[in-house]
Amino acid sequence: MKLSPLGVVVAGILALGVAAPRPAAADDPPFTIGSRPAWFLLGGVTSGGTVALADRGAYVGGELSVARLRDGKYLGFYADGYYDWGADGTYVTGGLELGRRFVGIDGGAALRFAGGERELGVAGRLSVSIGLLGLYARYAYFGEAMTNEHVLQVGIALKLPLMTIGGN
């Protein structure tokens, strides 16, 4: 059986297509520079002082947050609780948080338990963070409160990563 020149070319192309190397299914993903998107569970301590607009005093407590980090931006949820010696009561806040690189904001609902009363309000916080350490200013408003409806606090937070999901 004699092949024509065109048949030889076609057979050669088919042989190359079958024998050509292909990437294996188990190959590593391509190399990238920078972070990969990941979820973080963070927990830590927070402390500071109520500095204006309300009974002044120190406070100390804890904070827990879960956030998605991607390209230097983050979005997530937080909750914190702390005892304030100026108000002689406990605060609990929680809501959304978002930020870019060093600067973040968060806000949401606030509860204050003081003087045998439970008061519902809102809180917002601006923070500047480097690594595990963050400085912040928080404003809270309790509209139905008889006294201290406006609260302004400054503080420091030390948060550690407790768990990471993704980003591998």
Residue pairs with C-beta under 8 A, 6 or more apart in sequence:
3 11
34 71
35 69
35 70
35 71
35 72
35 167
36 166
36 167
36 168
37 68
37 69
37 70
37 71
37 166
37 167
38 68
38 69
38 70
38 164
38 165
38 166
38 167
39 66
39 67
39 68
39 69
39 164
39 165
39 166
40 66
40 67
40 68
40 69
40 76
40 161
40 163
40 164
40 165
41 64
41 65
41 66
41 161
41 162
41 163
41 164
41 165
42 63
42 64
42 65
42 66
42 67
42 159
42 160
42 161
42 162
43 62
43 63
43 64
43 65
43 159
43 160
43 162
44 62
44 63
44 132
44 157
44 158
44 159
44 160
45 60
45 61
45 62
45 63
45 157
45 158
46 60
46 61
46 62
46 63
46 80
46 82
46 155
46 156
46 157
46 158
47 58
47 59
47 60
47 61
47 82
47 155
47 156
48 58
48 59
48 136
48 153
48 154
48 155
48 156
49 56
49 57
49 58
49 59
49 86
49 153
49 154
49 155
50 56
50 57
50 59
50 84
50 86
50 87
50 151
50 152
50 153
51 152
51 153
51 154
52 152
53 148
53 150
53 151
53 152
54 86
54 87
54 148
54 150
54 151
54 152
55 84
55 86
55 87
55 88
55 148
56 86
57 84
57 85
57 86
57 87
58 84
58 85
58 86
59 82
59 83
59 84
59 85
59 86
59 91
59 153
59 155
60 82
60 83
61 80
61 81
61 82
61 83
61 91
62 80
62 81
62 82
63 78
63 79
63 80
63 157
63 159
64 78
64 79
64 80
65 76
65 77
65 78
65 79
65 97
65 159
66 76
66 77
67 74
67 75
67 76
67 77
67 97
68 74
68 75
68 76
69 167
72 100
72 101
73 98
73 99
73 100
73 101
74 97
74 98
74 99
74 100
74 104
75 96
75 97
75 98
76 96
76 97
76 98
77 94
77 95
77 96
77 97
78 93
78 94
78 95
78 96
78 97
78 106
78 108
79 92
79 93
79 94
80 92
80 93
80 94
81 90
81 91
81 92
81 93
82 90
82 91
83 89
83 90
83 91
84 90
84 91
84 114
87 112
87 114
87 148
87 151
88 114
88 115
89 112
89 113
89 114
89 115
90 112
90 113
90 114
91 110
91 111
91 112
91 113
91 140
92 110
92 111
92 113
93 108
93 109
93 110
93 111
93 123
93 138
93 140
94 108
94 109
95 106
95 107
95 108
95 109
95 123
96 106
96 107
96 108
97 104
97 105
97 106
98 104
98 105
98 106
99 105
99 127
99 129
102 128
102 129
102 130
103 126
103 127
103 128
104 126
104 127
104 128
104 129
104 134
105 124
105 125
105 126
105 127
106 124
106 125
106 127
107 122
107 123
107 124
107 125
108 122
108 123
109 120
109 121
109 122
109 123
110 120
110 121
110 122
110 123
110 140
110 142
111 118
111 119
111 120
111 121
112 118
112 119
112 121
112 140
112 142
112 145
119 142
119 144
119 145
120 142
120 144
121 140
121 141
121 142
121 143
121 145
121 149
122 140
122 141
123 138
123 139
123 140
123 141
124 138
124 139
124 140
125 136
125 137
125 138
125 139
126 136
126 137
127 134
127 135
127 136
127 157
128 134
128 135
128 136
129 135
129 157
132 158
132 159
132 160
133 156
133 157
133 158
134 156
134 157
134 158
134 159
135 154
135 155
135 156
136 154
136 155
136 156
136 157
137 152
137 153
137 154
138 151
138 152
138 153
138 154
138 155
139 150
139 151
139 152
139 153
140 150
140 151
140 153
141 149
141 150
141 151
142 148
142 149
142 151
143 149
